[in-house]
Amino acid sequence: MSTGIWILIVIVALLAGLALGFFGARRYMEKYIRENPPINEDQLRMMMMQMGQRPSEKKLHQMMNSMKQQQSEKR
């Protein structure tokens, strides 16, 4: 085989590996974030208390539901 064909094969393999790696990593991170959400009710409660607010259960549930809704809209 000529050198040109080898270079073409290497470039195509590199591009295919990059594409597969990107989509594989993206799928893994989406699954990880779905299973381990970045914030939960206890963390939200602590943040509100640090800001000087006294959070009610109703307000916590409203905020969590709005965060979940925003997350599902992005997909």
N, C-alpha and C positions, 0 to 999 in steps of 0.2 A: 504494500500500500504506500501511497505517496504521503509525504509530510503534511500536505494540505488537508487530506482526509482525516489524519490523526488529530490535527488541531481542531477541525470541525467537530469530531466526535467528543473530544475533551470539553469543548465549549458547550455543546448540547448537554452532555452529562452534568456539567457544572450548573447550568441553568435549571435543569430538571431537579437536581438535588436541592438547589436553593428554593425553588417553588414548593417542593414537597416538604422541606423543612419548615418553611414559613407557615404553610397551612396546617401542618401537624402541630406546631407550637401554638398556633392560634386556637385550634380546637381544644388542646390540652388546657390552656389558660381559661377558656370560656367554661369548660367543665369544672375546673378547680374553683373558679369564682362562684359558680352556681352552687357547688357543694359547700363552700366555705365563704359565706358572704363577708364583705369587708367590715360591716358594722352590725351589731345586734342591739337589742333593746337595753341591755345593761350599759353598754358603752354610750348609747344615746342619752340615757338617764344621767350618767356621770358628766357628759359634756354639758347638758342643760343645767345641772347643779353647779358646775364650775362657772357658768355664765351668770349665775345668780337667779336662775329661774327654778320654780318649784314645779316639776313636771307631773301632770296627772296621767293616769293610765290611759285615758281617752286620747290625750294629746300625743302620748308615745305611740299608741296604735295608729293614729292618723299619720304621724310622720313616717313610721315604718311602712305603712301601706303606700304612701306617696312615693317613697324611695323604691319600693318593689315595682310599682307601676312605671316609674321612669326607667328602671332597669329593663323591664320587659318591653317597653316601647323602642328601646335602642336595638333590639334584635330583629 
